[in-house]
């Protein structure tokens, strides 16, 4: 009787350890998946930023002002003072 109880307790202990290991492995994989998704998102944002920088690098001050104000929904009349100024 005591031998059977010890066997049952040992089987339950092994099962608990296996279950805990499986849960931890699942959490690890989920964290890795989240990290990979975040990295992919960061790469997409960085590519868009670099593409935008390449476009804006060649704009005159006036054109840059108009473009940035248009995105904000503001009138471009304030940019008129930049028209015709040479790049420094």
C-alpha positions as CSV (number, residue, x, y, z in Angstrom):
1,X,0.0,0.0,0.0
2,X,2.8,2.4,0.9
3,X,4.7,1.5,-2.3
4,X,1.7,2.2,-4.5
5,X,1.2,5.6,-2.8
6,X,4.9,6.5,-3.4
7,X,4.5,5.5,-7.1
8,X,1.4,7.6,-7.5
9,X,3.1,10.6,-5.8
10,X,6.2,10.1,-8.1
11,X,4.0,10.0,-11.2
12,X,2.1,13.1,-10.1
13,X,5.4,14.9,-9.5
14,X,6.8,14.0,-12.9
15,X,3.5,15.1,-14.5
16,X,3.7,18.4,-12.7
17,X,7.3,19.0,-13.8
18,X,6.4,18.1,-17.4
19,X,3.3,20.4,-17.3
20,X,5.4,23.3,-15.9
21,X,8.0,22.8,-18.6
22,X,5.4,22.8,-21.3
23,X,3.8,26.0,-20.0
24,X,7.2,27.7,-19.8
25,X,8.1,26.6,-23.3
26,X,4.8,28.0,-24.6
27,X,5.5,31.4,-22.8
28,X,9.0,31.5,-24.3
29,X,7.7,30.8,-27.8
30,X,5.1,33.5,-27.4
31,X,7.7,36.0,-26.2
32,X,9.9,35.1,-29.2
33,X,6.9,35.5,-31.6
34,X,6.2,39.0,-30.1
35,X,9.8,40.0,-30.4
36,X,9.9,39.0,-34.0
37,X,6.7,40.8,-34.8
38,X,8.0,44.0,-33.1
39,X,11.3,43.7,-35.1
40,X,9.4,43.3,-38.4
41,X,7.3,46.4,-37.5
42,X,10.4,48.4,-36.6
43,X,12.0,47.4,-39.9
44,X,8.9,48.5,-41.9
45,X,8.9,51.9,-40.1
46,X,12.6,52.4,-40.6
47,X,12.3,51.6,-44.3
48,X,9.4,54.1,-44.7
49,X,11.4,56.8,-42.8
50,X,14.5,56.3,-45.0
51,X,12.3,56.5,-48.1
52,X,10.7,59.7,-46.8
53,X,14.1,61.2,-45.9
54,X,15.4,60.5,-49.4
55,X,12.4,62.3,-50.9
56,X,12.6,65.3,-48.5
57,X,16.4,65.7,-48.7
58,X,16.1,67.1,-52.3
59,X,13.2,69.5,-51.6
60,X,13.8,73.2,-51.3
61,X,12.9,74.9,-48.0
62,X,9.7,76.2,-49.5
63,X,8.6,72.9,-50.9
64,X,9.5,71.1,-47.6
65,X,7.5,73.7,-45.7
66,X,4.4,73.4,-48.0
67,X,4.6,69.6,-47.8
68,X,4.9,69.4,-44.0
69,X,2.1,72.0,-43.5
70,X,-0.2,70.2,-45.9
71,X,0.1,67.0,-43.8
72,X,-1.0,69.0,-40.8
73,X,-3.9,70.6,-42.6
74,X,-2.4,74.2,-42.3
75,X,-2.4,76.8,-45.0
76,X,0.9,77.2,-46.9
77,X,0.8,81.0,-46.9
78,X,3.4,81.1,-44.1
79,X,5.9,79.4,-46.4
80,X,5.9,82.2,-48.9
81,X,8.8,83.9,-47.2
82,X,10.9,80.9,-48.0
83,X,10.2,81.1,-51.7
84,X,13.3,81.9,-53.8
85,X,15.7,81.6,-50.9
86,X,18.9,79.7,-51.8
87,X,19.8,76.6,-49.9
88,X,22.6,77.2,-47.4
